[in-house]
Amino acid sequence: MVLVSRHVLVGCLLATLAGPCAAQQGAGMRIELKDFAKEGRTAPGWSTWAAREEVQPRCFVDSVHFRSAPDALAISGNGNASEYGGWAYPVSGIKPGRYYRLTAYYRAQSVPDERRQVVARLDWLDAAGKRTTQPDYAYETSVDGEWTRVTMSVPAPPLAASATIELSLGWAPQGTVWWDDILFEEASPPPARWVRIGTVSLHPRNSPDNVGAFLQALDEIAKEKPDIVCLGEELLNEGNSRTYLSTAEEIPGPSTDRLGERARRYGMYIVAGLIEREGHSIYNTAVLIDRHGNVAGKYHKLYLPREEVEGGLTPGTGCPVFDTDFGRIGMMICWDAEYVDPARALAVQGAEILLVPAAGGYLTLLKARALENHLYVVSSGFDVESSIIDPTGQVLFATKDSGVNKTLSINLQDRFIDPWEGDMRPRFHKEMRSDIVVPASMDK
């Protein structure tokens, strides 16, 4: 096939497309794309594309590797390190505002970073065949045997009259990807996912019972019926001179038992900062307590400032995420916000809300972590703001005052669309580089 702009080619195909798939386009459409070599034709309706001829991958129908029907669409890097391109399929009859779901399966070989290099997306076109807005990326994945399922459900933008399904492989000279069982269909709008997120701003000073003070704060914020509440860092150490060793306890332990009673009483999740002893190690820990009062997870602070190292604490080694009954969350602690990798590791694993107990720090850094990862951040601070920040970096609430609680309702189903860049959360996932290695030393 002669290489041309995929937008020009799609415009031509939309004018001439015929056959069973075309008949299914329009209201309530459901288009199944598989069995790519039949009736003597190879991939009917599909075209190949690349930005320029020099980077065109090798695209072919493979009858050896397939998922269901006896062939698949294949893309090979063909030994070209600059390769980027793939297959395109036009869909007409798109109605602005209606939701459409794309589902596809791929199998990759010798592709180092599948998240970035293997892409399925929808490019929206107006009646003249021109792009109406930024493409939407299918970034939600699940493993299905030797294949990976990718999917998305998105509304068609204003002025959209057609869409192009694009399946691509990029910058994988030795790699090959096979695509099969592609389904494009009209879908119902996803239901709203409302969650009430809360933060407690409390600065105890020489209190004989710090946990008791936070329990009273939980009694107050419970009136607002939050689903999850963030408490501060090192609850037993705030506002006093106690050492880490003197406040270290096992988890589960006496403090989580007391916090768990409130979580159970009010049917809320609680995130709180404690000092944990585990064998010979003492950790600065954020603990997640579920609605039943049980310890559902914990996180050990990755980045320890000098003061905590000198106080005998041990750094953590991972960034776990936790599934709740309303969505997936991650936890960071204070100094972690100084660095980009903890929040990024949590976002990559699908965290939608980061909860950050913090003794100090900078609100600007918390805003940056929310904006660059496109998720909500809820912090509870001592010498830094307690805050709630949305995925655009907008501060919905912030205070340094003690004795202030705040609960806000958010819809985790909301999309945050940049007018120039599109839906930033999937774009972040698909364009992020995981192959960039930070040098171990600045020595030449």
Secondary structure, 3 states (H helix, E strand, C coil): CCCCCHHHHHHHHHHHCCCHHHHCCCCCCEEEECCCEECCEECCCCEEEECCHHHCCEEEEECCCCCCCCCEEEEECCCCCCCEEEEEEEEECCCCCCEEEEEEEEEEECCCCHHHHEEEEEEEECCCCCECCCCEECCEEEEECCEEEEEEEEECCCCCCEEEEEEEEECCCCCEEEEEEEEEEEECCCCCCEEEEEEEECCCCCCCCHHHHHHHHHHHHHHHCCCEEECCCCCCCCCCCCCHHHHCECCCCHHHHHHHHHHHHHCCEEEEEEEEEECCEEEEEEEEECCCCCEEEEEECCCCCHHHHHCCCCCCCCCCEEECCCCEEEECCHHHHHCCHHHHHHHHCCCCEEEEEECCCCHHHHHHHHHHHCCEEEEEECCCCEEEECCCCCEEEEECCCCEEEEEEEECCCCCEECCCEEHHHHHHHHCCCCCCCCCCCCC
